[in-house]
Each structure stands twice: as structure tokens, then as C-alpha cells.
Amino acid sequence: ACVLNPDSITCLVFQTFGVMVLLMDLSLTPFVLAWDVSVESSQALLLFAWFTCAFFTLDIAVSLITGYYHDGELEMDPSRVATHYLKTWFKVDIVLAVIDWTNTLFTSGVVNGFSLTGFGIARLIRFTRILRVFRMTRLVRLFRYFEHMYGRFSMTGVYWLFNSGLVLIFTVWFCHLIACVWYAIGSSGVNDTGSSWLDNRHLAAASPAFLYVSALHWAVVQITLGGIDIVASNTSERLFNIFAVFLGVIFSSSCVSYLSATLIRQQVQYSERTTQLRTLQRFLRQHRVEASLAARVQRQVSARMQRTSELKYGDVEALRHVSSDINQELHLSFFTRILLSHASFRAWARVNCGFLQDLCVHSVRFHYPFQDD
């Protein structure tokens, strides 16, 4: 049976596409619920609903044949892979898939003029709205996708870029969610003062686009602890405003701490490089090195210091925890391609299968010369 490697390009592309579909779904769902958008009358929304159902059903099938890591070891046995998925994420995925299909089928039934026994059209529509709320639990799947992609990018040079992108995406989506809830509270008609934030500035008659932008502006202000002329007018809005402010305090402190730590880390690295270059300049001046040669030395040192230096095997302390078998496989992976490019080593490898492995483990070592050395 075919089992997909979780680190393969195919899985990366599929997971990236899944993240895009999830973000679209998680963004549309609160908007549809808050603005009471009629999905039944929108061909585009219906097509997207059918597409998400089909895609995430396919995702279940793909997950059944995608390998996983257990105690650091890649498991690619088909039966174990399927059993592991059935015992872990399958229950969550199948429940979400059933909710999706039920919601889409009921919505399509309303479009085509059908109704189920015992259900009026109004009840059916309310039921589909409840199902759409449950679709928000798909956020769990988004975290799972990000966990897989985080494990991949944490090994590369785009680690900080990936992390910053996640923070930005989550911030925008969180503000969007808060904006939708804020509008839903204001337009619900349930209040104890006879007015809402929509009535204060006569916003009820404004266009949906302006209302959304206004609600989004209010949400961003709560996150950044700023000020705006939109204020709560009843108890429900006031309670949600307090809740949003608390979330804003937590979010702002966390985001600022993360960005500050990143900037400080970059500043420390830059400061160390600057100190080394100044020491080099002082050394060259003290020894009266010719100006043209000193300039060449400084340019070359500066250029090479900006490069990402390659780690040696002994520099990675975490590799001490690797078993001897995995250690031999690592050395074999490092040096096999280079050794087999020579005819003599290819001949020896055909005669003695263990020769190449012993050579890679015991006789070959790393050397990292700079370019042009």
C-alpha cells in the first residue's frame, strides 16, 4: 500500500491548501452568522460549502495513508498508520465531516424547496445555523495543520518569518471574529436600554460594508487598547466590551513580548558582529596594514559573517540523544552521494554492502571551506 511521507512536498502542498480552505471557511462562517447572510440564495457560498465537504472528506482519506512520527521514528507501515489515525484524530475529523455534510444537505434541501418531516422551513434554517456554529470547531484542525508546518519550518531559515506570519494571520482573524460578534450583539434586538451601538450614530441604515469596517475598527481598537467613538449602549454590549478589553490586554502583552524578544535577539546578533568588525579595524590599523588590503579584508570578513554558517555534526548537542542505528543512517545519508560519484567506491559498494556504511561512519568527516578557498 502507498503511504505518504509527512515531510514530502506533496504533503506540504496539500496541508498549505488545507490551511487556505480552513481560513476561508473560518472567516466566512462568523460573517454569515452575524450578518444573517442567506446561503440558500448564494450560488457561490453553496459551491464553496460543497467544495469544503468534499475536500475535508478527502483529507480523512489522505490522513489514513500519511505516515507519522513516534518517539522520533518515522512510521510508514500502512496498518500502523491507519490504526494510529483511527485512534487519534479520526473521531474529531469524522464528526466535523458529518456536521459539514448535514449542514450542506439541509441547506441544499431548502434551496430546492424540500423540507423534512416535522421540520418547518424556519426551524430547518435555524438548525443549519446551529450547525454552522459547530463548524467553528474546525479551528482544532487548523492548529493541527500549523503544528505539522511548524515542525517543518522550525528546521529552516524562515523560522522567524513563519512565526511572524502566524501571529499576523491570527491577529487579523481574531479581529474579524470579534467584529462579527460585536455586530451580532448590536443587531440582535435584545437589550435592556432600548438602544444599541448601531442606534447611537444611526448606523442601522448604513451599508453592510460600512458596518463591517466599523465593527472591525472597534475590534482592532479593543486589541490595541485605543479609543473610538463607538460605545456600548446596553448590558450585553457592555459585558462583551469588558471581555474584549481583557482579551486585548492579554493579546497585546503577549504580542509585544514576542516582538520585543525577536528584536532584542536580532540586535544582540548585530551588536556582536559590529564589535568583531571594529576589533578587526583596530587590529589592521595597529599593524599598519596597507589601506587597499585592509579594505579587502574587511569586505570579505563582513560578507562571510553575514552568511549562515553551516553547523558541524559535533556542534549539535541534540544529536547525542540519537541512537547508534540512526546515527549510522545519518552518516550514510550525508556521504553516500559524494562517495558513489567515484567509480572505485561504487565498485566496492557492489562487492561489500557494509563497506560503504563503515566508511561513512568511521573514516569520512565534515569540512566546511568558504567559497573561493
Residue, then its C-alpha position, 0 to 999 in steps of 0.5 A: a500500500c502507498v503511504l505518504n511521507p509527512d515531510s514530502i512536498t506533496c504533503l506540504v502542498f496539500q496541508t498549505f491548501g488545507v490551511m487556505v480552505l480552513l481560513m476561508d471557511l473560518s472567516l466566512t462562517p462568523f460573517v454569515l452568522a452575524w450578518d444573517v447572510s442567506v446561503e440558500s440564495s448564494q450560488a457561490l457560498l453553496l459551491f464553496a460549502w460543497f467544495t469544503c465537504a468534499f475536500f475535508t472528506l478527502d483529507i480523512a482519506v489522505s490522513l489514513i495513508t500519511g505516515y507519522y512520527h513516534d518517539g522520533e521514528l518515522e512510521m510508514d507501515p500502512s496498518r500502523v498508520a491507519t490504526h494510529y489515525l483511527k485512534t487519534w484524530f479520526k473521531v474529531d475529523i469524522v464528526l466535523a465531516v458529518i456536521d459539514w455534510t448535514n449542514t450542506l444537505f439541509t441547506s441544499g434541501v431548502v434551496n430546492g424547496f424540500s423540507l423534512t418531516g416535522f421540520g418547518i422551513a424556519r426551524l430547518i434554517r435555524f438548525t443549519r445555523i446551529l450547525r454552522v456554529f459547530r463548524m467553528t470547531r474546525l479551528v482544532r484542525l487548523f492548529r493541527y495543520f500549523e503544528h505539522m508546518y511548524g515542525r517543518f519550518s522550525m528546521t529552516g531559515v524562515y523560522w522567524l518569518f513563519n512565526s511572524g506570519l502566524v501571529l499576523i494571520f491570527t491577529v487579523w482573524f481574531c479581529h474579524l471574529i470579534a467584529c462579527v460578534w460585536y455586530a451580532i450583539g448590536s443587531s440582535g434586538v435584545n437589550d435592556t436600554g432600548s438602544s444599541w451601538l448601531d442606534n447611537r450614530h444611526l448606523a442601522a441604515a448604513s451599508p453592510a460594508f460600512l458596518y463591517v469596517s466599523a465593527l472591525h475598527w472597534a475590534v482592532v481598537q479593543i486589541t490595541l487598547g485605543g479609543i473610538d467613538i463607538v460605545a456600548s449602549n446596553t448590558s450585553e454590549r457592555l459585558f462583551n466590551i469588558f471581555a474584549v478589553f481583557l482579551g486585548v490586554i492579554f493579546s497585546s502583552s503577549c504580542v509585544s513580548y514576542l516582538s520585543a524578544t525577536l528584536i532584542r535577539q536580532q540586535v544582540q546578533y548585530s551588536e556582536r558582529t559590529t564589535q568583531l568588525r571594529t576589533l578587526q579595524r583596530f587590529l589592521r590599523q595597529h599593524r599598519v596594514e596597507a589601506s587597499l588590503a585592509a579594505r579587502v579584508q574587511r569586505q570579505v570578513s563582513a560578507r562571510m559573517q553575514r552568511t549562515s554558517e553551516l553547523k558541524y555534526g559535533d556542534v549539535e548537542a541534540l544529536r547525542h540523544v540519537s541512537s547508534d542505528i540512526n546515527q549510522e543512517l545519518h552518516l550514510s545519508f550525508f556521504t553516500r552521494i559524494l562517495l558513489s560519484h567515484a567509480s572505485f567506491r561504487a565498485w566496492a559498494r557492489v562487492n561489500c554492502g557494509f563497506l560503504q556504511d563503515l566508511c561513512v561512519h568511521s573514516v569520512r568527516f565534515h569540512y566546511p571551506f568558504q567559497d573561493d578557498 
